[in-house]
């Protein structure tokens, strides 16, 4: 059953990626008002009705924002690893946030070509950049709320927001390195190195011979 579910998810992810790719290229060529949802559906081989199972709007198709995020199992795993009864934030919080990001990266289908496509779409339709930024901020708030629930923190606790923001910054840097270089390292390996560097900077190892 799980194998069938995984196969279905992979097919849906591949279809969504095709839709987003076509929508971005059409936006770059004609602008958002220069093409219809039906044109995207025709190129992918789905119905207009099916389109809205994947994306709430044409704008969201260009941005790659799904109508529903199908990762309940992943967020449940993340939440279950917290220690809400403890007065301290879990020692594994940053590592778990990084692993959450890696899983989402692995299913995102992001490539150097797709980044070029979205840049071209933004150049043609600058308002999409603003909408994308707003979406990123909403996702950041949602992630911080998830951390608050996992750790038993009060709403608005800055530790939750800081943890999410730190990992997001490291993810963006890791993504640039992964996409711009010829490195054979995976995104996960690049992110792990950057997280280790950040941890050393924030809590450096004490040299016993170094005077305080």
C-alpha positions in Angstrom: 0.0 0.0 0.0 2.8 2.4 0.9 4.6 1.6 -2.3 1.5 2.4 -4.3 1.1 5.7 -2.4 4.7 6.6 -3.0 4.4 5.9 -6.7 1.3 8.0 -6.9 3.1 10.9 -5.2 6.0 10.6 -7.6 3.6 10.8 -10.6 1.8 13.8 -9.2 5.1 15.5 -8.4 6.3 14.9 -11.9 3.0 16.3 -13.4 3.2 19.4 -11.1 6.8 20.0 -12.2 5.8 19.9 -15.8 2.9 22.3 -15.2 5.1 24.7 -13.4 7.8 24.5 -16.1 5.3 25.3 -18.9 3.6 28.0 -16.9 6.9 29.7 -16.2 8.0 29.6 -19.8 4.7 30.9 -21.1 4.9 33.7 -18.5 8.4 34.7 -19.7 7.3 34.7 -23.3 3.8 36.3 -23.0 3.2 37.5 -19.5 0.6 36.1 -17.1 -2.3 37.5 -19.2 -0.9 36.1 -22.4 -1.9 32.5 -21.9 -4.6 30.4 -20.3 -4.8 27.6 -17.8 -6.2 25.4 -20.7 -2.9 25.9 -22.6 -0.9 24.7 -19.7 -3.2 21.7 -19.3 -3.0 20.9 -23.0 0.8 20.8 -23.0 0.8 18.5 -19.9 -2.2 16.3 -21.0 -4.6 17.0 -18.1 -8.0 18.6 -17.8 -8.7 22.1 -16.5 -10.5 20.5 -13.5 -7.3 18.5 -12.7 -5.3 21.7 -12.8 -6.9 22.9 -9.7 -6.1 19.7 -7.8 -2.5 20.8 -8.2 -2.6 24.6 -8.0 -5.1 27.2 -6.7 -4.3 29.7 -9.5 -2.1 30.3 -12.5 0.1 32.5 -10.4 0.7 29.6 -8.0 1.5 27.3 -10.9 4.3 29.7 -12.0 5.6 30.0 -8.4 5.3 26.2 -7.9 3.1 26.6 -4.8 0.9 23.5 -4.5 -2.8 23.7 -3.6 -2.0 21.2 -0.8 1.3 20.3 0.7 1.4 16.5 0.9 3.9 16.0 3.7 1.8 15.3 6.8 3.9 12.3 7.6 7.0 14.4 7.5 5.7 17.1 9.7 4.4 14.5 12.1 7.8 13.0 12.3 9.3 16.4 13.0 6.8 17.2 15.7 7.2 13.9 17.4 10.9 14.5 18.0 10.4 17.5 20.2 10.4 17.7 24.0 7.6 20.0 24.9 7.7 19.1 28.6 11.3 20.3 28.8 12.2 23.9 29.7 15.0 23.7 27.1 14.7 23.6 23.4 15.6 20.2 21.9 19.3 19.8 21.1 18.4 18.2 17.8 16.0 21.0 16.7 18.4 22.6 14.0 19.3 19.1 12.7 15.7 18.2 12.4 14.8 21.4 10.6 17.6 20.8 8.2 16.4 17.2 7.6 12.9 18.6 7.0 14.3 21.0 4.4 16.3 18.3 2.7 13.2 16.1 2.3 11.3 19.0 0.8 14.3 19.9 -1.5 14.5 16.3 -2.7 10.8 16.4 -3.8 10.9 20.0 -5.2 12.5 19.1 -8.5 14.6 22.3 -8.4 17.3 22.5 -11.1 19.5 25.2 -12.5 17.2 25.3 -15.6 14.1 25.7 -13.4 15.8 28.6 -11.5 16.5 30.3 -14.9 12.9 29.8 -15.9 11.5 31.4 -12.7 14.0 34.3 -13.0 12.7 34.9 -16.6 9.1 34.8 -15.4 9.9 37.3 -12.6 11.5 39.7 -15.1 8.4 39.6 -17.3 6.0 39.8 -14.3 7.7 41.6 -11.3 4.5 41.3 -9.2 5.2 37.5 -9.0 8.4 38.2 -7.1 6.4 40.1 -4.5 3.9 37.3 -4.3 6.7 34.8 -4.0 8.3 36.8 -1.2 4.9 37.0 0.7 4.6 33.2 0.3 8.1 32.7 1.7 7.2 34.8 4.8 4.0 32.9 5.4 5.9 29.6 5.1 8.4 31.0 7.7 5.6 31.8 10.1 4.0 28.4 9.6 7.4 26.7 10.3 7.9 28.8 13.4 4.4 27.8 14.7 5.3 24.1 14.1 8.5 24.6 16.1 6.5 26.2 18.9 4.1 23.3 19.1 6.9 20.8 19.0 8.9 22.4 21.7 6.0 23.6 23.9 7.0 27.3 23.4 4.6 30.2 23.8 3.3 31.9 20.6 5.8 34.4 19.2 8.8 32.9 21.1 11.9 34.3 19.2 13.8 31.0 19.6 11.3 29.3 17.2 11.6 32.1 14.6 15.4 32.3 15.0 15.8 28.5 14.4 13.7 28.6 11.3 15.3 31.7 9.9 18.8 30.3 10.5 18.1 27.1 8.7 16.4 28.9 5.8 19.4 31.2 5.3 21.7 28.2 5.3 19.3 26.4 2.8 19.4 29.3 0.4 23.2 29.4 0.5 23.4 25.6 0.1 21.0 25.8 -2.9 23.1 28.4 -4.6 26.3 26.3 -4.1 24.5 23.2 -5.3 23.1 24.8 -8.4 26.1 27.0 -9.3 29.0 24.6 -8.8 30.1 21.4 -10.4 30.4 19.8 -7.0 29.4 16.1 -6.7 28.2 16.7 -3.2 24.5 16.4 -2.5 22.3 19.3 -1.3 22.1 17.5 2.1 25.9 17.3 2.4 26.4 21.0 1.5 23.7 22.0 4.0 25.3 19.8 6.7 28.6 21.6 6.3 27.1 25.0 6.5 25.0 24.0 9.6 28.2 22.7 11.2 30.0 26.0 10.5 27.1 28.0 11.9 27.0 25.9 15.0 30.8 26.4 15.5 30.3 30.1 15.1 27.4 30.3 17.6 29.0 27.9 20.1 32.7 27.7 19.4 34.8 25.0 20.9 36.8 26.3 23.8 40.6 26.1 23.4 41.9 25.1 26.9 45.1 27.2 26.4 43.2 30.3 25.3 42.7 32.8 28.0 39.1 34.0 28.6 
